[in-house]
Amino acid sequence: MGQLYHPYANALTKLFVVGGPLFVFVLWWFVAAQVMWSPWSTGEYEFVEQPVPFSHEHHVSGLGIDCRYCHASVEVSSSAGMPPTETCMSCHSQLWTDSPMLEPVRRSYARNEPIPWNRVNKLADYVYFDHSIHVAKGVGCETCHGRVDQMPLTYQGASLQMKWCLGCHRAPEKFIRPAEEVFVFGRDLPEDEQLEIGRRLVQDYDIHVEQLTDCSICHR
């Protein structure tokens, strides 16, 4: 009686028994990773609804208002800070005084209550982040927040995931800029020019790259 199965059948069976679940696991991991790193999961590029539809595009690009006019503590504090309503009213007590859109601003000012802005960029509670040290070391606003000057409504401009932060911490020379250009938008240098400037600034700003990936830098 002839042999029913080929001699390779046992080897193929073992391959499917072991390789099948392994293939399914790798496929699942790949799909899960893509979802986890996608804007759908990170919130990147999603507009955050606010009590007042504030346009950075209008105020920054249109009117030329410096970031520090509203975010006054960004150079000296861990938090960039939010402007008090008095800052808004320094202009809007004279401009667009009857606009329905600005009613929450006028009400906040009259009642001496802060406007309940919704946070756009939020790190996990176990992450320590200090705006002031990043500004002092030449990290531009647009490096982390994106082209805020082109946002009619504000959204998160980067994933804010750990691997994204490490990309800069491992090679700060690719990103840092002269202190006078930290608040400049649209700075786009050729890669070789940025690296030349960045390497010099790493030395000038006394940045210890070997310490930037220590766990204690961000987790305290």
N, C-alpha and C positions, 0 to 999 in steps of 0.2 A: 504494500500500500504506500502510495507516494506521500511525502511530507506535506501537511496541510499549510504550515506557515514557513516562511523564509527564515533562515537562521538569524537574520538581522531583526526579526520581529521583537525579540526580547530587549535588544538594545534600544529600539525605537519606543517601546512601551515605557522603559525606564526614563528615556528622554522626555516623553510627554508627561509622565507622572511628576518628574522633578522640574522640568523646564516650563510646563504649563502654568503652575502656580507662580513660579518666579516671573514669568512674562507678565502675568496679570498684575503682580505686585509692582513691577517696574512701571508698567503702563499707568497704574493707579497713582503711583508716586509722581510721575511726570505730569499727569493731569492736575493733581492736587497742587503741585508746585506752581504750575502756570496760573492757576486760580489764585493762589495765595499771593503771588507777586504781581498780579494784574491790578489795574486801577479799580476794578470792581470790588476787590478786597481792601485795597489800601485807601480808597477814597480820593485818589489823585484825579485831578481835572473835574471834580464834581463841585458845582456851585453850592455854597452854603447860604440858605435863606437867612436874611437879616431883618431886624425891625425897621431899618432904613436901607433902601437899596443903594448903598454907597458905591460910587464908581472911582476906583483908583485911576483908571484910564483918564477920566476927566480931570481929577485933581492933580495927578502927577504929570501926565503928558500935556494935558490941556492948559493947566494953570501953573505948572512948574513948582508945585509945593514939595519941599524937601521931606523925606521920610521922617526926619527928626522933629518936624513941626508937630506932628500928631503922636508919634511914638517917641516921646521925649526921653525915656529912660533907657533906650536901647544901647547907649554907649557906657552906661554906668551900672546897669542892673542885669540880673539874670533874665528878667522879663523885658520885652520891648515896650510894654505898657500900652494902654488904650487912652485915647484923648478924653479929657473931661468935656462935658457938654459945653462949657465955657469956650473951649477951643473952637468948636463948631460955630458957636454963636458969635465969635469975633468977626466972622464974615456974614453969617446968615441973620444977624440982627439988621443987616442992611440989604442983603441980597436974597431974593426969593422968599420974602417974609410971609407971603400968603400961600405958599405952595403946600397943597395937601400932603405931598410926599414927605415934607419935613415937619409935619405935625408932631411925630414922636420926639423930635429934637426940641421943639418949642415946649412941649409938655414936660420933658425931662428937665429943662432949664427952669421952668416955672415952679416945679415941685421939688427942685433940688435933689432929683433922683437920677442915678446913672442910667444910661441907655443899656438895655440888656443884650449886648452884642453876643452872637454865637461864635464860638471858637472855630477857626478854620484849620489851623495847624496844631495838631495835638499829638504829643508823644506819650508813650506808655508811662504809667506812674512810677515805674522803677528806673526810668531814664532821667539822668541829671543833665540839664542843658543850660548853658549860660550865654545869653546874647552878647554881653559885654566883652568876653574874652575872644569870641569869634570876630567881632567888629575890630577889636584891637589888633588882631593877628591878620587882618586883611581879607576876611571872608565877606564878599559882597552880598547885599540883600538878595539880588537875583540868583545867586548861586544856590540858595536854599528855597527861596520863595517863588522863583520863576519870574517871568516878565510881568510883574504886578502892574507896571505902567501901561500894560495893554489889556488889563482885565476890567471890563465894564462891571462885572460882578466878581467878587473874589473867590478863588478856589485854591485848593492845595496844589502847589506846583511841583511837588516831588513825592516819591513814595514814602519817605521818612522811615524806611525800614533800616534795620541794622546794617545790612550789606551796602546800602546807599551811603550811610554815614562813614563806614569803613573805607569806601572808595576814596574819600577825601582825606581821612586820617592816615591812610597808608601812603598817599602821594599828594600832599598839600600843594606842592609846587605846580600842580596842574590847575589849581583853582584860585589861590590867593592873589591879591592885587595890591597896589599901593594904597595906603590909608586914605588918600584924597579921592580915590575912585570907588570906595566901598559903597557909596550911595548912588553911584552912576548906573543907569540901565542901558542895555544895548552894547555893552563892552564885549567885543568878539574879536580876539586876536588870533593870528595863525598859531598853530600848536607849538612850533619851534620857538616863536617869540614869547609865548606865555611861559614855556618851560624855562627859558633863559631868565626872564624876569622872576618867575616863581622861585627858582633855585637861589637867586640872590636874596629875595625877601625872606626865605626860610632862615637864612643866616642873619639877616638884619633884624628880624622879629624874634630871634632866639627861640625858634620852634624846635623842640626836641622830638623829632619824628619817631624815634625808637620808643617813646613813652605813649604815643597817641593811641596805640592799640591795647594798652593796659586796661583791664576790666574796670579798674577803679576810676578811670577818666570819666566814664559815663554812668557807672553803676556804683552809687555810694550809699 
